[in-house]
């Protein structure tokens, strides 16, 4: 039990009310959360507010307009300061200036999202967030000089940062289960009915699963989403599994094994649970999932099992690949990367190098394998 919980249980109701009143008078955000928490579900909205999809489309146009207002042919060089000891070509400076202006557009959206979350208005937040995502996908820059080498990459790198920040905010506010269910339902329906695969659901899946995890009382209310239209589980696997975990643990394990091969976060949650349960399935799944997500799982697994068990898993997987996979440059690159990652642990490095040398003795004619192992510094 956390320290605050012990203290909370020990004080009187009057003391709790007194503290709450003082906290409320000092925080407008907390006042808004209280109103949003106890207000009736927003079944009816003002006629001029439009549906969720219409409001998303409206903000998407606003977001695109802000981005298009950036003049990539006339950037403001007066604001640029080259870092000391660094030389940049003119086109690199142009690219950095353009990214800074795009960042300012995202900062505007970030402030809106933060304000909406702190006010407990999930519908407004998801409207803004989803509209920005839609805008990122649809915007076209007037960029004759190709200042932005890859506009989509630049936009979605910033959208990734925005998503990570919003995950933190969503964990910190008090929200009613009815508002969580209402908002997640709106988002899921938008993806299935309006989006039609034009934008990835991965960002929304992260936020919706965070809501389902943080506000556990809403889990039962979300269950109906995954017994309806097809495509919900595939687009929102983390949310689906978060809901399922508290309702049917056996089904959660089975479904997690299905989705873990494509999502390293799901793989971590499954392996962590099976490790705590001392389940035989832990090592079976670790042997399968570690070679698929080596970069994300190597340090994670090292904390759960002996760094040497990681080595055994990697070596067994390498032997399996060499015997059963289609041997080509891609396979060799995958093997070399896996061995290099395991070899980042100092105590395992000599054994990894020895294994790599022995592998080349056995497969001495495979020059592509030798090249990949050499590239990773293993031979």
C-alpha positions in Angstrom: 0.0 0.0 0.0 1.3 3.4 -1.0 2.2 5.9 1.8 -0.7 8.3 0.8 -3.2 5.5 1.0 -2.2 4.6 4.6 -2.6 8.3 5.6 -5.8 8.6 3.7 -7.3 5.7 5.5 -6.3 7.1 8.9 -7.8 10.5 8.6 -11.5 11.5 9.1 -14.1 12.3 6.4 -14.1 15.9 7.5 -10.3 16.2 7.0 -10.6 14.6 3.5 -13.3 17.1 2.5 -11.3 20.0 3.9 -8.2 18.9 1.9 -10.3 18.4 -1.3 -11.9 21.9 -1.0 -8.5 23.6 -0.6 -7.1 21.6 -3.5 -10.1 22.5 -5.7 -9.9 26.3 -4.9 -6.2 26.3 -6.0 -6.6 24.4 -9.2 -8.9 25.2 -12.1 -7.9 22.0 -13.9 -9.0 20.0 -10.9 -12.3 21.9 -10.8 -12.9 21.1 -14.4 -12.1 17.4 -13.8 -14.6 17.3 -11.0 -17.3 18.8 -13.2 -16.5 16.4 -16.1 -16.3 13.4 -13.8 -19.8 13.9 -12.2 -21.6 15.5 -15.2 -24.0 13.3 -17.1 -22.6 11.5 -20.3 -22.7 13.8 -23.3 -25.5 12.0 -25.1 -26.8 15.1 -26.8 -24.5 17.8 -28.1 -25.3 21.2 -29.5 -26.6 21.0 -33.0 -23.8 23.2 -34.4 -21.1 21.1 -32.8 -21.4 18.2 -35.3 -20.5 14.5 -35.0 -17.1 13.3 -33.8 -16.1 12.6 -37.5 -17.2 16.1 -38.5 -15.3 17.8 -35.7 -12.2 15.7 -36.6 -12.4 16.8 -40.2 -12.8 20.4 -39.0 -9.6 20.3 -36.9 -7.8 18.4 -39.7 -8.4 21.4 -42.0 -7.2 23.9 -39.3 -4.0 21.8 -38.8 -3.3 21.5 -42.5 -3.8 25.3 -42.9 -1.3 26.0 -40.2 1.3 23.7 -41.8 0.6 25.1 -45.3 1.2 28.6 -44.0 4.9 27.7 -43.5 6.8 29.3 -46.5 9.5 26.8 -47.3 10.9 29.1 -49.9 11.3 32.1 -47.5 12.5 30.8 -44.1 13.5 33.1 -41.3 17.3 32.9 -41.1 17.4 35.6 -38.4 16.3 33.0 -35.9 19.0 30.5 -36.8 22.1 30.0 -34.6 24.6 27.4 -35.8 25.8 25.2 -32.8 29.4 26.0 -31.9 31.9 23.8 -33.5 29.4 22.6 -36.1 29.4 23.1 -39.8 26.1 22.7 -41.7 25.4 22.9 -45.4 22.8 25.5 -46.4 20.3 22.8 -47.2 20.7 21.4 -43.7 20.1 24.8 -42.2 16.9 25.1 -44.3 15.7 21.7 -43.2 16.3 22.5 -39.5 14.5 25.9 -39.8 11.6 24.2 -41.5 11.4 21.6 -38.8 11.4 24.3 -36.1 8.4 26.0 -37.8 6.6 22.6 -38.0 7.4 22.1 -34.3 5.6 25.4 -33.5 2.4 24.1 -35.2 2.7 21.0 -33.1 3.2 23.1 -30.0 -0.1 24.8 -30.6 -1.8 21.5 -30.9 0.0 20.2 -27.8 -1.2 23.1 -25.7 -4.8 22.5 -26.9 -4.6 18.8 -26.0 -3.1 19.4 -22.6 -5.8 21.9 -21.7 -8.6 19.6 -22.9 -7.2 16.6 -20.9 -6.7 18.6 -17.7 -10.3 19.8 -18.1 -11.4 16.2 -18.3 -12.9 16.7 -21.7 -11.8 13.6 -23.5 -14.1 14.1 -26.5 -12.5 17.4 -27.2 -9.0 16.0 -26.8 -9.6 13.1 -29.1 -11.1 15.4 -31.7 -8.0 17.6 -31.6 -5.6 14.6 -31.5 -7.3 12.7 -34.3 -7.7 15.8 -36.4 -4.0 16.4 -36.2 -3.2 12.9 -37.2 -5.6 13.2 -40.1 -4.0 16.5 -41.1 -0.5 14.9 -41.0 -1.6 12.3 -43.5 -3.4 14.7 -45.8 -1.3 17.8 -45.9 0.8 18.6 -49.0 3.6 21.1 -48.7 4.6 23.6 -51.4 8.2 22.6 -51.4 9.8 23.0 -54.9 13.4 22.9 -53.4 12.7 19.7 -51.4 13.7 21.4 -48.2 11.9 18.6 -46.3 13.5 15.4 -47.8 10.7 13.3 -46.3 7.8 15.4 -45.0 5.8 12.4 -43.7 8.8 11.2 -41.7 9.3 14.6 -40.1 5.6 15.0 -39.2 5.2 11.5 -37.7 8.4 11.9 -35.7 6.8 14.9 -34.0 3.4 13.1 -33.7 5.2 10.3 -31.9 6.5 12.8 -29.4 3.0 14.3 -29.0 1.6 10.8 -28.3 4.2 10.0 -25.6 3.4 13.3 -23.8 -0.3 12.7 -24.0 0.1 9.2 -22.5 1.6 10.9 -19.4 -1.2 13.4 -19.1 -3.9 10.8 -19.5 -2.4 8.9 -16.6 -2.5 11.9 -14.3 -6.2 13.0 -14.5 -9.3 11.7 -12.8 -11.9 10.6 -15.4 -15.3 8.9 -15.1 -15.7 5.5 -16.6 -18.7 6.7 -18.7 -16.4 9.4 -20.3 -13.7 6.9 -21.0 -16.1 4.4 -22.7 -17.8 7.2 -24.7 -14.5 8.6 -26.0 -12.8 5.3 -26.8 -15.9 4.2 -28.6 -15.9 7.4 -30.7 -12.3 6.8 -31.6 -12.8 3.1 -32.6 -15.8 3.9 -34.7 -14.0 6.7 -36.5 -11.2 4.4 -37.5 -13.5 1.7 -38.7 -16.1 3.9 -40.5 -14.4 7.1 -41.4 -10.6 6.5 -41.6 -10.8 3.4 -43.8 -7.1 2.6 -43.2 -5.8 6.0 -44.2 -4.0 6.6 -40.9 -2.4 4.1 -38.5 -4.3 3.3 -35.3 -1.1 2.7 -33.4 -1.1 6.1 -31.7 -4.7 5.9 -30.6 -4.3 2.4 -29.5 -1.5 3.5 -27.1 -3.7 6.2 -25.6 -6.9 4.1 -25.4 -5.0 1.2 -23.7 -3.5 3.7 -21.3 -7.0 4.9 -20.4 -8.3 1.4 -20.0 -5.3 0.5 -17.8 -5.4 3.6 -15.6 -9.2 3.7 -15.3 -9.9 0.1 -14.6 -13.5 0.6 -13.7 -14.3 1.2 -17.4 -13.0 -2.1 -18.6 -16.3 -3.9 -18.6 -17.9 -1.1 -20.4 -15.4 -1.4 -23.3 -15.8 -5.1 -23.7 -18.7 -4.8 -26.2 -16.3 -3.1 -28.7 -14.5 -6.3 -29.3 -17.5 -8.4 -30.0 -18.8 -6.2 -32.8 -17.3 -5.2 -36.2 -14.2 -7.0 -37.5 -10.9 -5.1 -37.5 -11.1 -3.7 -33.9 -8.7 -6.2 -32.5 -6.2 -5.8 -35.3 -6.3 -2.0 -35.2 -6.4 -1.7 -31.3 -4.5 -4.8 -30.0 -3.1 -3.1 -26.9 -6.5 -1.8 -25.9 -8.2 -5.1 -26.7 -5.7 -7.0 -24.5 -5.9 -4.5 -21.7 -9.7 -5.0 -21.6 -9.3 -8.8 -21.9 -6.7 -9.1 -19.1 -9.0 -8.3 -16.3 -12.0 -10.2 -17.7 -10.5 -13.5 -18.9 -6.9 -14.2 -17.9 -6.6 -17.4 -19.9 -7.9 -15.8 -23.1 -5.6 -12.8 -22.5 -2.5 -15.1 -22.5 -3.6 -16.9 -25.7 -4.4 -13.6 -27.5 -1.2 -12.0 -26.2 0.9 -14.8 -27.8 -0.9 -14.0 -31.1 -0.2 -10.3 -31.0 3.3 -10.4 -29.3 5.1 -11.2 -32.5 4.2 -7.8 -34.0 4.2 -5.6 -30.9 7.2 -5.6 -28.5 5.2 -3.9 -25.7 2.6 -6.7 -25.7 5.6 -9.2 -25.7 7.0 -7.5 -22.6 3.7 -7.6 -20.7 3.2 -11.3 -21.6 6.7 -12.3 -20.6 6.7 -10.3 -17.4 3.5 -11.9 -16.3 4.7 -15.4 -17.2 7.9 -14.8 -15.4 6.1 -13.8 -12.2 3.9 -16.9 -12.4 7.0 -19.1 -12.8 5.3 -20.5 -15.9 7.1 -22.9 -18.3 5.6 -20.9 -21.1 7.9 -18.0 -20.2 11.0 -19.7 -21.7 9.1 -21.1 -24.6 7.8 -17.6 -25.5 11.1 -15.9 -24.7 12.9 -18.2 -27.2 10.3 -17.2 -29.9 10.0 -13.5 -29.2 13.6 -12.5 -28.3 14.9 -13.0 -31.9 11.9 -11.1 -33.2 12.3 -8.1 -30.9 16.0 -8.4 -29.8 16.7 -4.7 -29.4 13.6 -4.1 -27.3 13.8 -7.3 -25.2 17.5 -7.8 -24.6 17.8 -5.6 -21.5 14.3 -6.4 -20.4 14.9 -10.2 -20.4 18.3 -9.7 -18.8 16.5 -8.4 -15.7 14.1 -11.4 -15.7 16.5 -14.2 -16.4 20.3 -14.9 -16.3 22.1 -12.7 -19.1 23.6 -16.4 -20.0 20.0 -17.8 -20.7 19.7 -14.9 -23.2 22.8 -16.2 -24.9 21.5 -19.7 -25.1 18.3 -18.5 -26.6 20.2 -16.4 -29.2 22.5 -19.3 -30.1 19.7 -21.8 -30.4 17.8 -19.4 -32.6 20.9 -18.9 -34.8 21.3 -22.6 -35.3 17.6 -23.0 -36.1 17.8 -20.2 -38.7 20.9 -21.7 -40.4 19.1 -25.1 -40.6 15.5 -24.1 -41.4 15.4 -20.6 -42.9 15.9 -19.5 -46.5 19.6 -18.5 -46.4 20.1 -15.1 -47.9 21.6 -11.7 -47.0 18.6 -10.8 -45.0 18.8 -13.9 -42.9 22.5 -13.4 -42.3 22.0 -9.7 -41.3 19.3 -10.8 -38.8 21.6 -13.4 -37.3 24.5 -11.0 -37.0 22.4 -8.3 -35.4 21.0 -10.7 -32.8 24.5 -11.9 -31.9 25.8 -8.4 -31.7 23.0 -7.4 -29.3 23.7 -10.3 -27.0 27.4 -9.5 -27.2 26.9 -6.0 -25.8 27.1 -7.6 -22.3 30.8 -7.7 -21.5 30.8 -11.1 -19.9 29.1 -12.7 -22.9 31.2 -11.0 -25.6 34.0 -13.6 -25.8 31.5 -16.5 -26.1 29.6 -14.7 -28.8 32.8 -14.1 -30.8 33.8 -17.7 -30.4 30.4 -18.9 -31.6 30.6 -16.5 -34.6 34.1 -17.9 -35.6 32.9 -21.5 -35.2 29.8 -20.6 -37.3 32.2 -19.5 -40.1 34.2 -22.7 -39.8 31.0 -24.7 -40.4 29.8 -22.4 -43.2 33.1 -21.3 -44.6 31.7 -21.0 -48.2 29.0 -18.4 -47.2 30.8 -15.2 -48.0 27.6 -13.1 -47.4 27.4 -14.5 -43.8 31.1 -13.6 -43.2 30.5 -10.1 -44.5 27.5 -9.5 -42.2 29.3 -10.9 -39.1 32.4 -8.8 -39.9 30.2 -5.7 -40.4 28.9 -6.2 -36.8 32.5 -6.7 -35.5 32.0 -10.3 -34.6 34.8 -11.8 -36.6 
